[in-house]
Structure formats: structure tokens, C-alpha cells
């Protein structure tokens, strides 16, 4: 009797791998933001910022202890420090504006991030400008505006600009991460992100410090796990593919947030939310099919 031969599943090409990792990070960060939304209503947001990254470092300590500190030494500390400074600055602006803006305004401004990253990747990293990715990103952003447009108050004034200022900082942080993946492993980058942001956030947290309760510590430990997993997924995405490719699925985050808002906070999605979600899903599906088709054509022509 001849043995049964199993045909192995085709391996995802690097672009599809990057998109898959970035989509997974969006789901993980949606879970994290749901958790932090609860705890931020109880504590100083800048203290929440520090404890969220400090908890991320705590949950990584067993992995560091298992293989030793040397395995987590970066190939160059300057880049890690710069990334920590810039990401912390972006988070400070984000938290400064958050109490003064509606959720719709915050969501719309936050989704400018992928656009900044794609522009920066072309200018700073020399990545190719593929029209399909730009079209997908713009359609995804249009889907976001369909969702948040009817609810946008435009009453934030000065704080709209403060929130907008955080987006290019987060984009620069992502581009530095992309550069760091060329010399450091994803887990090393995640550990040093927790170290640097905890270090730079601590002075701000001490301004209005209140010791967390035992339950709040458990929430922070959970956020540490989710945050570390989410940033690991982002780092894997940036390592696998161009930043312009991985950003095309970021608009799926709105779908994750809408679903969790309904499940956790009983936020019923509006008609505009459903329509915008379909637009985002269509744009993401289209670019995924284009990238997969390009891979197949490349294999045929090669």
C-alpha cells in the first residue's frame, strides 16, 4: 500500500506575512485598549501609561532570565533610546488631548497614522511607491471617515492639533522600528521598548502618583502581556515586509474596536459604522488579493 502523501500548504509570501502580523496586532491592541479604557477612568492617564509599559517589562523578565541578559542586548543602543523618546513624546501628546476630544474625533485623527507611515517609508526608507497600496490606504481611511464623520463635533480646537501631533511621532517610531528589525530580533526590540518608555514615562507618572489596588495591578499585568504580544506582532510585520504594505490592513482596527465595544460596553454600531466597516473590509480584501496575485505572477515569470 502506497503511503498517503500530504501536500504542504503554500507558505505566505513576505508581504502577506506582514499584513497578517499587522492584522493580528490590531486585534491584540483592540483588546488592550478596551482594558486600558476601563483603568484610565480610575487613575491618572500618565500613570497608566507608565504602568502599562512597566508591566510589559515585568512579564518579559521570565523570558530574559531563561536565556540571559546577553541574548537581549541590542546591536546599538542609540536607536532604541531614540525610539523610546519619540514614542513617549507621542503618547504624552495623545494623553494630553484625550480628555478634551470626542471618541469620534480621536479615532479619525488616530487613523492618519498609517498615511504618515507610508509617506515616511517612501521618503526615509526608500520603499517603492506601489499605487495599489496607496489606493487601499485611502479607501480604508475613507471607510473610517464614513464611521466617525456623522459623530465628529469639531469642537476640540487646539487639542485637535495636539492629538494630530502625536500621529507623525508614532509614525516615526514605527519607521525606527522598521530600521531596527534589520539588526535586532523582534523580542529584543519589544523588551527595549518597554525599558525605554518606562524610563522616560516615570517622571510624568510621579507628578500625580496613586498606588494601584491589587485588582488594578492584575489589570496592568494583563495589559503588559497584551502590549508585549501586540508590539511583537507589529515588529514581525515590519520585519517581514515593507511598511507601506503592512499599513494597508491597519484600518481593520476599527472593526475590532467596534466589535469589542459592542461586546464589552454594549455600544450598538450605527448604520454608518456598518457601512464604513464594509468599505474597510473591501479595501483590505482587495489589496490582499492584489498582493497574492502579484506573488503568483512573480513565481510564474521567475
C-alpha positions in Angstrom: 0.0 0.0 0.0 1.4 3.3 -1.0 1.7 5.9 1.8 -0.6 8.8 1.6 1.2 11.9 0.5 0.2 15.2 2.1 0.6 18.3 0.1 2.0 21.1 2.3 0.2 24.4 2.5 1.8 27.1 0.5 3.9 29.5 2.5 2.7 33.1 2.7 4.9 35.5 0.8 6.6 38.2 2.9 4.0 40.9 2.1 1.1 38.6 3.1 3.0 37.6 6.2 3.5 41.3 7.1 -0.2 42.0 6.5 -1.2 39.0 8.7 1.1 40.0 11.5 -0.2 43.6 11.4 -3.8 42.5 11.4 -3.1 40.3 14.4 -1.5 43.2 16.2 -4.6 45.3 15.6 -6.8 42.8 17.2 -4.5 42.4 20.2 -4.3 46.2 20.6 -8.1 46.5 20.5 -8.2 44.1 23.4 -5.5 46.2 25.2 -7.3 49.5 24.6 -10.5 48.0 25.9 -8.7 47.1 29.1 -6.9 50.4 29.4 -10.2 52.3 28.7 -11.5 50.8 31.9 -8.5 51.5 34.0 -7.9 55.0 32.7 -11.3 56.1 34.1 -9.9 55.2 37.6 -6.4 56.6 37.5 -4.1 59.3 36.2 -3.7 58.6 32.4 0.1 59.4 32.6 0.5 56.9 35.4 -1.5 54.4 33.4 1.0 55.0 30.5 4.0 54.2 32.7 2.5 51.2 34.5 1.3 49.7 31.2 4.9 49.5 29.8 6.4 48.7 33.2 4.1 45.7 33.4 5.1 44.7 29.9 8.7 44.6 31.1 7.7 42.5 34.2 6.0 39.9 32.1 9.2 39.7 29.9 11.5 39.1 32.8 11.0 35.2 32.9 12.0 35.0 29.2 15.0 37.2 29.8 16.0 35.1 32.9 15.7 31.9 30.9 18.2 32.8 28.2 20.2 35.5 29.9 20.6 39.3 29.5 23.2 38.9 26.8 20.5 37.5 24.4 18.5 40.7 24.8 21.5 43.1 24.2 20.7 45.4 21.2 23.1 45.9 18.4 23.4 49.6 19.1 21.6 51.4 22.0 21.2 54.8 20.4 18.4 53.7 18.1 16.5 52.0 20.9 16.8 55.2 23.0 15.6 57.4 20.2 12.6 55.2 19.6 11.7 55.3 23.3 12.0 59.1 23.4 9.9 59.7 20.3 7.2 57.1 21.2 6.9 58.5 24.7 6.5 62.1 23.3 3.7 60.9 21.1 2.0 59.2 24.0 2.2 62.3 26.1 0.5 64.4 23.4 -2.1 61.7 22.9 -2.9 61.6 26.6 -2.9 65.4 26.9 -5.6 65.7 24.2 -7.7 62.6 25.1 -9.9 64.2 27.8 -10.8 67.1 25.5 -11.9 65.2 22.4 -14.8 63.1 21.5 -14.1 59.4 20.7 -15.1 60.1 17.1 -12.5 62.9 16.8 -9.8 60.7 18.5 -10.5 57.8 16.2 -10.4 59.9 13.0 -7.2 61.7 13.9 -5.5 58.4 15.0 -6.2 56.8 11.7 -4.0 59.4 10.0 -1.0 57.3 11.4 -0.9 54.7 8.5 -0.8 57.5 6.0 2.2 59.2 7.8 4.0 55.9 8.0 3.5 55.1 4.3 4.8 58.6 3.3 7.7 58.3 5.7 8.6 54.8 4.4 8.9 56.1 0.9 10.8 59.2 1.8 13.1 57.9 4.6 13.5 54.2 3.9 13.3 54.4 0.1 10.5 51.9 -0.2 8.7 51.6 -3.6 5.6 53.6 -4.1 3.0 51.0 -5.2 -0.2 52.6 -6.3 -2.3 49.6 -5.1 -1.2 50.1 -1.5 -1.9 53.9 -1.6 -5.4 53.3 -3.1 -6.2 50.7 -0.4 -5.0 53.0 2.4 -7.0 55.9 1.1 -10.2 53.8 0.7 -9.6 52.4 4.2 -9.3 56.0 5.5 -12.5 56.9 3.7 -14.2 54.0 5.5 -13.0 55.4 8.8 -14.5 58.8 7.9 -17.8 57.2 7.0 -17.9 55.8 10.5 -16.8 58.8 12.5 -17.9 61.6 10.2 -21.5 61.8 11.4 -20.4 62.0 15.1 -17.4 64.4 14.7 -18.0 67.5 16.7 -15.0 69.6 15.5 -15.1 71.2 19.0 -11.6 70.1 20.1 -10.0 73.2 18.8 -6.4 73.4 19.9 -6.5 69.8 21.2 -7.3 68.5 17.7 -3.8 69.8 16.7 -2.2 68.3 19.8 -3.8 64.9 19.0 -2.8 65.2 15.4 0.8 66.0 16.5 1.0 62.5 18.1 0.4 60.7 14.8 3.6 61.7 13.0 5.6 60.9 16.2 4.1 57.4 16.3 4.8 57.1 12.6 8.5 58.0 13.2 8.6 55.4 16.0 7.3 52.8 13.6 9.8 53.7 11.0 12.7 53.5 13.5 11.3 50.1 14.5 11.4 49.0 10.8 15.1 50.1 10.7 15.9 48.3 13.9 14.5 45.0 12.6 17.4 44.9 10.2 19.8 44.3 13.1 17.8 43.1 16.1 15.3 40.3 16.7 11.7 41.3 17.4 11.7 40.2 21.0 14.8 42.3 21.7 13.1 45.4 20.2 9.9 44.8 22.3 12.0 44.4 25.6 13.9 47.6 24.9 10.7 49.5 24.1 9.3 48.6 27.5 12.6 49.6 29.2 12.9 53.0 27.4 9.3 54.1 27.6 9.0 53.0 31.3 12.2 55.1 32.0 11.0 58.2 30.2 7.4 57.9 31.4 8.2 57.5 35.1 8.9 61.2 35.9 5.5 62.2 34.4 3.7 59.4 36.3 5.2 60.6 39.7 3.6 64.0 39.3 0.2 62.6 40.4 1.0 59.2 41.7 -1.5 56.9 43.4 -0.7 53.3 44.3 -2.8 50.8 42.3 -5.0 48.3 44.1 -4.4 44.6 43.8 -7.1 44.3 41.1 -5.6 47.2 39.2 -2.2 45.5 39.3 -3.7 42.4 37.8 -5.2 44.5 35.1 -1.8 46.1 34.4 -0.1 42.7 34.2 -2.8 41.6 31.7 -2.1 44.8 29.7 1.6 44.0 29.9 1.0 40.7 28.3 -1.2 42.1 25.6 1.0 45.0 24.9 4.1 42.9 24.5 2.3 40.5 22.2 0.9 43.3 20.2 4.3 45.1 19.7 5.9 41.7 18.9 3.3 41.3 16.1 4.0 44.8 14.8 7.7 44.2 14.8 7.3 40.9 13.0 5.1 42.7 10.4 7.7 45.4 9.8 10.5 42.8 9.6 8.6 40.7 7.1 7.5 43.4 4.6 7.7 47.0 3.6 6.0 49.4 6.0 3.8 50.6 3.1 2.4 47.0 2.7 1.8 46.3 6.3 -0.1 49.6 6.9 -2.8 48.7 4.4 -4.6 46.5 7.0 -4.4 48.9 9.9 -7.9 50.2 9.2 -9.2 46.8 10.2 -8.6 48.0 13.8 -11.8 49.9 13.6 -13.7 46.7 13.0 -12.1 45.1 16.0 -12.8 48.1 18.2 -16.4 48.3 17.1 -17.0 44.5 17.9 -15.4 44.8 21.3 -17.3 48.0 22.1 -20.5 46.1 21.4 -19.5 43.0 23.4 -17.9 44.8 26.4 -19.6 48.2 26.6 -22.9 47.4 24.8 -22.1 50.1 22.2 -24.5 49.4 19.4 -22.9 50.0 16.0 -24.7 52.6 13.8 -25.5 52.2 10.1 -22.5 54.4 9.2 -20.3 52.0 11.3 -21.5 49.0 9.4 -21.1 50.7 6.0 -17.7 52.0 6.9 -16.7 48.6 8.1 -17.7 47.0 4.8 -15.6 49.6 2.9 -12.6 48.9 5.1 -13.1 45.2 4.7 -13.4 45.5 1.0 -10.3 47.6 0.7 -8.3 45.2 2.8 -9.5 42.2 0.9 -8.8 43.8 -2.4 -5.1 44.7 -1.5 -4.6 41.2 -0.1 -5.8 39.6 -3.4 -3.6 42.0 -5.4 -0.5 41.2 -3.3 -1.2 37.4 -3.5 -1.7 37.7 -7.3 1.5 39.7 -7.7 3.3 36.9 -5.8 1.9 34.2 -8.1 2.7 36.2 -11.2 6.2 36.7 -9.9 6.6 32.9 -9.4 5.4 32.3 -12.9 7.6 34.9 -14.5 10.6 33.8 -12.4 
